[in-house]
Amino acid sequence: MALPSADELEQLPEIEKQWAVKATQYAETYFRLISSIDGKSLRLTPIDDEIYQDFQNTFPNFSLIEIDEEEMKSTNGKEIWRNWIMKYEKRVNDYNFGTLLRKNVDGDYTEENTMFVTRMQFYAIEIARNKQGLNSHLAQKKMT
């Protein structure tokens, strides 16, 4: 039996549904985690510090508060991100897996506040948000 081509797989509703379920579960788990403990103490990968420094050096003016989705997905943005992501191809599991990211750090995962990124982009942005205390308000809200 011949396997379907990648183009055919992309069109299968069941594949899309499975991806959506997995991405949503990951987002829900992560949000529960940062709502329960201060993100400053959270490690998402064994190399968080390296990812953070590299992200800061490569994207010094990147807004972690409100992500500019158009800039990230522009031709130039895609090129810069692609080159950055590929450095981690053999070092971070699922580095290019599709992941949901909150556009605005103050918001929840909603249709309006969510965008699709690679797992490596998610790690870079959320590691930076956590290290800078931008997610801390979520756990503090739960404690009060």
Protein Blocks (a to p, Z undefined) as FASTA:
>chain_A
ZZddfklmmmmmklmmmmmmmmmmmmmmmmmmmmmpcfklpcfbfklmmmmmmmmmmmmm
bcfkbccfklmmmmklmmmmmmmmmmmmmmmghklgccdddfblkbccdfklgccddfkl
mmmmmmmmmmnopmmmmmmmmmZZ
